[in-house]
Amino acid sequence: MAKPEKAVAVAAGAVLRQGRILLIRRNFEPFVGCWGMPGGKIHAGEHLEEAVEREVMEETGVRAKFERFCGVLSEKVWLGRLAAKSEVRNQRSEARSQNAEAPDGRGQADMHYVVLVSRLKGLTARVTESREGEVQWFAVADLAELKETMIPSDLLMLERFGVLGRISPPGHQGTRLVGGGWGPGVGERQLHYPLYARCEIAKRRGAYRVVRFY
């Protein structure tokens, strides 16, 4: 696989409707077989809200309305073999995971994405599957049960960027969201969340694992 010459800008959408979230199970790399937020590359001339609404419609058939921007993730993905020094074998603590070395020790990632995460309101419920993968609504309350089958960085983004209106983890230092539609939605508490994070993911034995999220 040719190494990327530049990072790819991706619009990802957390589409919410009546306590459920819209997910797609990817047919292609990266994250083949994993559930995640619909989304894709931002076209030239598109603003973020235009790109994410279009991608949601193309991939799922659901009409959705942009509500607010939630955060941006710089995500590097290694699809090859992990170096022994960099594999987090026992995950004794989150701190140990975050202090791990780069997935391949020194080489360039196979893929690098700049993921812009937005929250959208689902206007329709009926899904239409595309070549990108199976589409399904899931109860937000059941997301924890998808941990082993969901794109790991997507689950972390939903939690860390406050997409679902949850309180940040204890002791977590975040940035207050301010201004119009860019902050928490109507009826939500004004909470502290980070707007930016970095992530390194590696694939081993068919499973994707977060090596660092910081």
QUITAMO-V821877 format. One record per backbone hydrogen bond with DSSP energy under -0.5 kcal/mol. NH is the residue of the N-H (numbers start at 0). CO is the residue of the C=O. Records with the same first field share a line. If there is no record, write none. Layout:
NH = CO / CO
This chain:
3 = 108
7 = 111
9 = 113
10 = 39
11 = 9 / 115
12 = 37
13 = 117
14 = 12
15 = 13 / 119
16 = 19
19 = 16
20 = 137
21 = 14
22 = 135
23 = 35
24 = 133
25 = 23 / 33
26 = 131
32 = 25
33 = 30
34 = 148
35 = 23
37 = 12
39 = 10
41 = 8
42 = 40
45 = 42
50 = 46
51 = 47
52 = 48
53 = 49
54 = 50
55 = 51
56 = 52
57 = 53
58 = 54
59 = 55
60 = 55 / 56
61 = 55
64 = 120
66 = 118
67 = 118
69 = 116
70 = 116
71 = 194
72 = 114
73 = 196
74 = 72 / 112
75 = 198
76 = 110
77 = 200
78 = 76
82 = 102
85 = 82
86 = 82
88 = 86
96 = 92
97 = 93
98 = 94
99 = 96
104 = 101
105 = 103
109 = 76
110 = 76
112 = 74
113 = 7
114 = 72 / 112
115 = 9 / 113
116 = 70 / 114
117 = 11
118 = 67
119 = 13
120 = 64
121 = 15 / 119
122 = 62
123 = 62
127 = 59
129 = 58 / 132
132 = 129
133 = 24
135 = 22
137 = 20
139 = 18
141 = 138
142 = 139
144 = 141
145 = 142
146 = 143
148 = 145
149 = 145
150 = 34
153 = 150
154 = 150
155 = 151
156 = 152
157 = 153
158 = 154
159 = 155
160 = 156
161 = 158
162 = 157
163 = 157
164 = 161
171 = 168
173 = 171
174 = 192
176 = 190
181 = 178
182 = 179
187 = 184
190 = 188
192 = 174 / 190
193 = 159
196 = 71
198 = 73
199 = 211
200 = 75
201 = 208
202 = 77
203 = 206
206 = 203
208 = 201
210 = 199 / 208
211 = 199
213 = 197
